[in-house]
């Protein structure tokens, strides 16, 4: 046995065994530690074995395999096999179920369906646009109460001579004055060149008997008092503006005459607005 251990031609595995036997199995020399022999497989042989195992796996699960070129040949990579793709063939039309069919060939069969869908979408869009425009115009237009006040009608035979009646028109006071012959004659003789806001009486009235003006002072927007002032017309007590029976400013801080609104007199009926 000693002769065997001293032999230099023994392999490391046999040397370790001989040393263990000589020492009674108590210790194994570090220099003679048992090692499993390594088998060096050539690279071509390893590639062939790997390819063979991979092909068997991919053949067993073809739906879950994805292939890629590695080391000059096709290798597959296994994917998840627990995910199932739902089938929507029940909801598809017959002309598009075949994945090999061309879209150009199936378009003729779907033409009527496309026309119906396009027409329905067009009609729906037109109706929605019409509703939006209608509601937008209605939102921007005046309300019904404002439209009701856009014009008023006044019966002139209910106003006695020499009286001035106040009405409400578009949120403003409206003075309607029934003038007598003396007032008409007096206002017609006024020298227009002496007025702050030159304007003839005939240009401010359509019927000499009726004076229609807005009861808003042209100074700061106050409401004058009828049949008052130094000239027998209207007087604004706020800052002392005097108007004559034609609504023209004669004295005080007001810069302009009382405004004459658009109106018409038809058969003893006054229509303002």
One Martini backbone bead per residue (centre of mass of N, CA, C, O) as a GRO file, in nm:
protein
  273
    1UNK     BB    1   0.056   0.063  -0.019
    2UNK     BB    2   0.311   0.245  -0.004
    3UNK     BB    3   0.377   0.209  -0.298
    4UNK     BB    4   0.122   0.341  -0.404
    5UNK     BB    5   0.159   0.622  -0.260
    6UNK     BB    6   0.449   0.677  -0.401
    7UNK     BB    7   0.323   0.710  -0.654
    8UNK     BB    8   0.323   0.949  -0.925
    9UNK     BB    9   0.080   0.820  -1.121
   10UNK     BB   10  -0.141   0.904  -0.950
   11UNK     BB   11  -0.427   1.018  -0.874
   12UNK     BB   12  -0.576   1.232  -0.654
   13UNK     BB   13  -0.801   1.040  -0.563
   14UNK     BB   14  -0.615   0.793  -0.490
   15UNK     BB   15  -0.435   0.943  -0.289
   16UNK     BB   16  -0.655   1.008  -0.083
   17UNK     BB   17  -0.732   0.717  -0.024
   18UNK     BB   18  -0.456   0.610   0.073
   19UNK     BB   19  -0.422   0.813   0.314
   20UNK     BB   20  -0.678   0.732   0.467
   21UNK     BB   21  -0.595   0.438   0.519
   22UNK     BB   22  -0.316   0.489   0.664
   23UNK     BB   23  -0.473   0.682   0.898
   24UNK     BB   24  -0.750   0.539   0.976
   25UNK     BB   25  -0.957   0.771   0.886
   26UNK     BB   26  -0.868   1.062   1.031
   27UNK     BB   27  -0.707   1.195   0.782
   28UNK     BB   28  -0.678   1.438   0.525
   29UNK     BB   29  -0.491   1.565   0.309
   30UNK     BB   30  -0.478   1.866   0.153
   31UNK     BB   31  -0.322   1.763  -0.099
   32UNK     BB   32  -0.541   1.497  -0.103
   33UNK     BB   33  -0.819   1.600  -0.187
   34UNK     BB   34  -1.118   1.517  -0.281
   35UNK     BB   35  -1.215   1.499  -0.631
   36UNK     BB   36  -1.416   1.564  -0.884
   37UNK     BB   37  -1.420   1.497  -1.192
   38UNK     BB   38  -1.385   1.687  -1.478
   39UNK     BB   39  -1.596   1.738  -1.765
   40UNK     BB   40  -1.508   1.845  -2.082
   41UNK     BB   41  -1.732   1.989  -2.293
   42UNK     BB   42  -1.771   2.063  -2.588
   43UNK     BB   43  -1.928   2.320  -2.745
   44UNK     BB   44  -2.085   2.169  -2.972
   45UNK     BB   45  -2.215   1.961  -2.782
   46UNK     BB   46  -2.366   2.166  -2.597
   47UNK     BB   47  -2.542   2.291  -2.820
   48UNK     BB   48  -2.685   2.032  -2.905
   49UNK     BB   49  -2.819   1.971  -2.632
   50UNK     BB   50  -2.970   2.238  -2.594
   51UNK     BB   51  -3.135   2.218  -2.854
   52UNK     BB   52  -3.280   1.953  -2.792
   53UNK     BB   53  -3.427   2.046  -2.530
   54UNK     BB   54  -3.571   2.294  -2.648
   55UNK     BB   55  -3.735   2.152  -2.871
   56UNK     BB   56  -3.901   1.977  -2.679
   57UNK     BB   57  -4.036   2.210  -2.523
   58UNK     BB   58  -4.157   2.362  -2.769
   59UNK     BB   59  -4.322   2.118  -2.876
   60UNK     BB   60  -4.502   2.084  -2.621
   61UNK     BB   61  -4.530   2.430  -2.622
   62UNK     BB   62  -4.614   2.616  -2.888
   63UNK     BB   63  -4.791   2.866  -2.772
   64UNK     BB   64  -4.545   2.949  -2.550
   65UNK     BB   65  -4.343   3.008  -2.784
   66UNK     BB   66  -4.039   3.194  -2.843
   67UNK     BB   67  -3.821   3.299  -3.093
   68UNK     BB   68  -3.453   3.298  -3.118
   69UNK     BB   69  -3.136   3.393  -3.223
   70UNK     BB   70  -2.884   3.157  -3.104
   71UNK     BB   71  -2.583   3.055  -3.202
   72UNK     BB   72  -2.717   3.004  -3.507
   73UNK     BB   73  -2.996   2.920  -3.370
   74UNK     BB   74  -3.309   2.825  -3.271
   75UNK     BB   75  -3.472   2.965  -2.988
   76UNK     BB   76  -3.681   2.922  -2.712
   77UNK     BB   77  -3.930   3.096  -2.509
   78UNK     BB   78  -4.106   3.066  -2.234
   79UNK     BB   79  -4.429   3.134  -2.154
   80UNK     BB   80  -4.722   3.200  -2.042
   81UNK     BB   81  -5.001   2.951  -1.987
   82UNK     BB   82  -5.246   3.106  -1.795
   83UNK     BB   83  -5.328   3.287  -2.047
   84UNK     BB   84  -5.638   3.377  -2.190
   85UNK     BB   85  -5.783   3.453  -2.483
   86UNK     BB   86  -6.050   3.599  -2.579
   87UNK     BB   87  -6.353   3.538  -2.759
   88UNK     BB   88  -6.507   3.758  -3.030
   89UNK     BB   89  -6.679   3.613  -3.259
   90UNK     BB   90  -6.975   3.677  -3.175
   91UNK     BB   91  -6.930   4.005  -3.241
   92UNK     BB   92  -6.858   3.931  -3.526
   93UNK     BB   93  -6.851   3.939  -3.845
   94UNK     BB   94  -6.814   3.718  -4.107
   95UNK     BB   95  -6.613   3.895  -4.296
   96UNK     BB   96  -6.384   3.919  -4.031
   97UNK     BB   97  -6.297   3.630  -3.916
   98UNK     BB   98  -6.093   3.602  -4.133
   99UNK     BB   99  -5.748   3.669  -4.129
  100UNK     BB  100  -5.706   3.626  -4.458
  101UNK     BB  101  -5.882   3.847  -4.522
  102UNK     BB  102  -5.957   4.122  -4.703
  103UNK     BB  103  -6.067   4.441  -4.663
  104UNK     BB  104  -6.168   4.489  -4.956
  105UNK     BB  105  -6.370   4.244  -4.962
  106UNK     BB  106  -6.541   4.330  -4.693
  107UNK     BB  107  -6.648   4.619  -4.769
  108UNK     BB  108  -6.897   4.548  -4.941
  109UNK     BB  109  -7.058   4.408  -4.701
  110UNK     BB  110  -7.024   4.690  -4.510
  111UNK     BB  111  -7.155   4.936  -4.653
  112UNK     BB  112  -7.439   4.965  -4.528
  113UNK     BB  113  -7.343   4.994  -4.237
  114UNK     BB  114  -7.171   5.250  -4.282
  115UNK     BB  115  -7.402   5.430  -4.381
  116UNK     BB  116  -7.576   5.417  -4.127
  117UNK     BB  117  -7.369   5.526  -3.926
  118UNK     BB  118  -7.305   5.793  -4.071
  119UNK     BB  119  -7.595   5.905  -4.070
  120UNK     BB  120  -7.643   5.898  -3.763
  121UNK     BB  121  -7.409   6.083  -3.686
  122UNK     BB  122  -7.495   6.329  -3.857
  123UNK     BB  123  -7.775   6.376  -3.730
  124UNK     BB  124  -7.679   6.403  -3.436
  125UNK     BB  125  -7.487   6.643  -3.482
  126UNK     BB  126  -7.695   6.844  -3.597
  127UNK     BB  127  -7.882   6.846  -3.351
  128UNK     BB  128  -7.675   6.940  -3.141
  129UNK     BB  129  -7.604   7.207  -3.284
  130UNK     BB  130  -7.889   7.327  -3.278
  131UNK     BB  131  -7.925   7.329  -2.969
  132UNK     BB  132  -7.679   7.502  -2.899
  133UNK     BB  133  -7.754   7.754  -3.065
  134UNK     BB  134  -8.033   7.803  -2.943
  135UNK     BB  135  -7.938   7.834  -2.645
  136UNK     BB  136  -7.737   8.065  -2.696
  137UNK     BB  137  -7.938   8.272  -2.804
  138UNK     BB  138  -8.127   8.262  -2.555
  139UNK     BB  139  -7.907   8.359  -2.353
  140UNK     BB  140  -7.836   8.643  -2.506
  141UNK     BB  141  -8.107   8.726  -2.492
  142UNK     BB  142  -8.374   8.870  -2.391
  143UNK     BB  143  -8.601   8.875  -2.173
  144UNK     BB  144  -8.941   8.881  -2.135
  145UNK     BB  145  -8.960   9.135  -1.954
  146UNK     BB  146  -8.792   9.314  -2.144
  147UNK     BB  147  -8.964   9.279  -2.402
  148UNK     BB  148  -9.227   9.395  -2.271
  149UNK     BB  149  -9.066   9.689  -2.227
  150UNK     BB  150  -8.990   9.793  -2.518
  151UNK     BB  151  -9.306   9.863  -2.535
  152UNK     BB  152  -9.569  10.114  -2.529
  153UNK     BB  153  -9.915  10.203  -2.451
  154UNK     BB  154 -10.103  10.516  -2.488
  155UNK     BB  155 -10.387  10.685  -2.391
  156UNK     BB  156 -10.455  11.018  -2.464
  157UNK     BB  157 -10.758  11.065  -2.363
  158UNK     BB  158 -10.664  11.029  -2.042
  159UNK     BB  159 -10.521  11.315  -2.083
  160UNK     BB  160 -10.527  11.613  -1.974
  161UNK     BB  161 -10.497  11.933  -2.001
  162UNK     BB  162 -10.185  12.030  -1.848
  163UNK     BB  163 -10.073  11.739  -1.812
  164UNK     BB  164  -9.833  11.511  -1.647
  165UNK     BB  165  -9.735  11.182  -1.720
  166UNK     BB  166  -9.610  10.883  -1.568
  167UNK     BB  167  -9.398  10.635  -1.704
  168UNK     BB  168  -9.271  10.305  -1.779
  169UNK     BB  169  -8.956  10.270  -1.977
  170UNK     BB  170  -8.700  10.071  -1.956
  171UNK     BB  171  -8.663  10.179  -1.646
  172UNK     BB  172  -8.790  10.461  -1.721
  173UNK     BB  173  -8.909  10.770  -1.713
  174UNK     BB  174  -9.219  10.889  -1.868
  175UNK     BB  175  -9.313  11.187  -2.032
  176UNK     BB  176  -9.658  11.300  -2.070
  177UNK     BB  177  -9.770  11.598  -2.239
  178UNK     BB  178 -10.052  11.820  -2.229
  179UNK     BB  179 -10.074  12.085  -2.429
  180UNK     BB  180 -10.142  12.400  -2.470
  181UNK     BB  181 -10.173  12.685  -2.657
  182UNK     BB  182  -9.984  12.864  -2.485
  183UNK     BB  183  -9.737  12.673  -2.481
  184UNK     BB  184  -9.696  12.648  -2.782
  185UNK     BB  185  -9.653  12.951  -2.836
  186UNK     BB  186  -9.417  13.004  -2.640
  187UNK     BB  187  -9.211  12.788  -2.755
  188UNK     BB  188  -9.205  12.904  -3.052
  189UNK     BB  189  -9.069  13.200  -2.953
  190UNK     BB  190  -8.801  13.094  -2.897
  191UNK     BB  191  -8.467  13.163  -2.890
  192UNK     BB  192  -8.237  12.942  -3.003
  193UNK     BB  193  -7.959  13.103  -2.965
  194UNK     BB  194  -8.004  13.113  -2.634
  195UNK     BB  195  -7.941  12.820  -2.612
  196UNK     BB  196  -7.751  12.559  -2.503
  197UNK     BB  197  -7.952  12.355  -2.669
  198UNK     BB  198  -8.023  12.387  -2.979
  199UNK     BB  199  -8.391  12.363  -3.030
  200UNK     BB  200  -8.675  12.313  -3.174
  201UNK     BB  201  -9.003  12.246  -3.108
  202UNK     BB  202  -9.074  12.102  -3.384
  203UNK     BB  203  -8.832  11.883  -3.344
  204UNK     BB  204  -8.967  11.748  -3.061
  205UNK     BB  205  -9.244  11.721  -3.212
  206UNK     BB  206  -9.533  11.569  -3.381
  207UNK     BB  207  -9.738  11.699  -3.175
  208UNK     BB  208  -9.800  11.991  -3.022
  209UNK     BB  209  -9.976  11.863  -2.776
  210UNK     BB  210  -9.729  11.652  -2.752
  211UNK     BB  211  -9.499  11.556  -2.495
  212UNK     BB  212  -9.207  11.334  -2.530
  213UNK     BB  213  -9.009  11.234  -2.248
  214UNK     BB  214  -8.740  11.178  -2.049
  215UNK     BB  215  -8.713  11.159  -1.682
  216UNK     BB  216  -8.390  11.260  -1.723
  217UNK     BB  217  -8.136  11.417  -1.612
  218UNK     BB  218  -7.842  11.549  -1.779
  219UNK     BB  219  -7.652  11.559  -1.535
  220UNK     BB  220  -7.723  11.292  -1.294
  221UNK     BB  221  -8.014  11.134  -1.331
  222UNK     BB  222  -8.251  11.268  -1.237
  223UNK     BB  223  -8.591  11.351  -1.136
  224UNK     BB  224  -8.802  11.556  -1.239
  225UNK     BB  225  -9.043  11.812  -1.202
  226UNK     BB  226  -9.354  11.881  -1.286
  227UNK     BB  227  -9.469  12.191  -1.315
  228UNK     BB  228  -9.180  12.343  -1.279
  229UNK     BB  229  -9.016  12.629  -1.240
  230UNK     BB  230  -8.927  12.916  -1.433
  231UNK     BB  231  -9.071  12.767  -1.719
  232UNK     BB  232  -9.313  12.550  -1.666
  233UNK     BB  233  -9.194  12.257  -1.673
  234UNK     BB  234  -8.900  12.147  -1.540
  235UNK     BB  235  -8.759  12.032  -1.216
  236UNK     BB  236  -8.440  11.993  -1.052
  237UNK     BB  237  -8.362  11.966  -0.708
  238UNK     BB  238  -8.065  11.878  -0.685
  239UNK     BB  239  -7.924  12.131  -0.898
  240UNK     BB  240  -8.116  12.337  -1.055
  241UNK     BB  241  -8.280  12.245  -1.316
  242UNK     BB  242  -8.432  12.408  -1.604
  243UNK     BB  243  -8.735  12.347  -1.786
  244UNK     BB  244  -8.937  12.356  -2.036
  245UNK     BB  245  -9.228  12.261  -2.228
  246UNK     BB  246  -8.991  12.113  -2.430
  247UNK     BB  247  -8.728  12.009  -2.258
  248UNK     BB  248  -8.541  12.255  -2.228
  249UNK     BB  249  -8.260  12.402  -2.133
  250UNK     BB  250  -8.232  12.713  -1.926
  251UNK     BB  251  -8.127  12.626  -1.626
  252UNK     BB  252  -7.829  12.523  -1.509
  253UNK     BB  253  -7.610  12.231  -1.525
  254UNK     BB  254  -7.741  12.120  -1.758
  255UNK     BB  255  -7.636  12.046  -2.096
  256UNK     BB  256  -7.913  11.909  -2.187
  257UNK     BB  257  -8.179  11.795  -2.315
  258UNK     BB  258  -8.439  11.614  -2.310
  259UNK     BB  259  -8.513  11.309  -2.411
  260UNK     BB  260  -8.634  11.170  -2.720
  261UNK     BB  261  -8.816  10.918  -2.799
  262UNK     BB  262  -8.936  10.673  -2.984
  263UNK     BB  263  -9.245  10.755  -3.163
  264UNK     BB  264  -9.610  10.707  -3.202
  265UNK     BB  265  -9.919  10.846  -3.349
  266UNK     BB  266 -10.226  10.643  -3.342
  267UNK     BB  267 -10.530  10.712  -3.293
  268UNK     BB  268 -10.478  10.823  -2.997
  269UNK     BB  269 -10.202  10.644  -2.990
  270UNK     BB  270  -9.925  10.572  -2.795
  271UNK     BB  271  -9.602  10.457  -2.928
  272UNK     BB  272  -9.327  10.327  -2.751
  273UNK     BB  273  -9.043  10.176  -2.938
   0.00000   0.00000   0.00000
